[in-house]
Amino acid sequence: MAQKLLLIVGPTAVGKTALAVELAQKFNGEVISGDSMQIYRGLDIGTAKVTPAEMQGIKHYMLDINEIDQRFSVADFIAQCKQDAQMIAKEDKLPILAGGTGFYLHALLNDFKLGQDSYAQAEITRNKWHTFAAEHGQKKLWEKLAQIDPKAATKIPFQNEQRVVRALEVYEKTGNLFSSQADQKSLAYDALIIGLTTERTLLYERINQRVDLMLEQGLLAEARFLYEKGGVQLPPGKGIGYKEFYPYFEDKITRKEAVLAVKQNSRRYAKRQLTWFRNKMDVNWFDIVQHPAQKEKIIGLVTDWLAK
């Protein structure tokens, strides 16, 4: 029998964390973080990691499980998530997966075969392609993918080096095309996907406000810590909210310019998140920012789903 798995997805700053906790309280659940950056210890502010107070006594998984110099692949995420979901279900509780890293969630639900190479081997493959991009340019890297997997290439902008490298890596690891990974939906889960969003102008305003709040909470110190430990050379070092400050620390741009870059990149990422979820996953969308009463509809939807 397929395991029930509730997902709360959507862009940043729309209330996923609070809703996940509220639904966990309502339906006897526990929460698994679906954010690829929240696994790292010491990176709390820039990743919008749930605080102990915000947890309200609800147990959370996949937080602070890695040091900043440790790699964590999509395959690692899937394995850990499956383990945590099974542990929660064995306690007769509902696993609630909340986060915005669309590819990770998609890979879990569609049982992607991503290979089980060692960290060292995976790192060699990944570095090879990143080095190629540095020497020949991102467009040339993308053209390599277009030769191997034109279908995947048409869906990945050449500027998105991380995803281009990931697609090439999947092909090298498994021999399977990245574009064919979604062909077999996993039968392990009976998943209900709740998506949160809001009107675009309001969303961008909330993102800008969140960045300002993060700065008040100490984002700059967190970014400097990551920069001094290795910056872009570290697995989380290219994360939005951190990388934009590196030129500021090197006196190449002003603090104001760095902050504006964080806001702009955060808004662009939110747009990409929405596009991903709308195109790749079967999501039930709600706007609880402007219409808090829609929570009742969400509760009704979850109630009906659990009764099936």
Beta strands, then each sheet from edge to edge (+ up, - down):
strand 1: 3-9
strand 2: 29-33
strand 3: 60-61
strand 4: 94-98
strand 5: 189-196
strand 6: 284-286
sheet 1: 3+ 2+ 4+ 1+ 5+ 6+
end
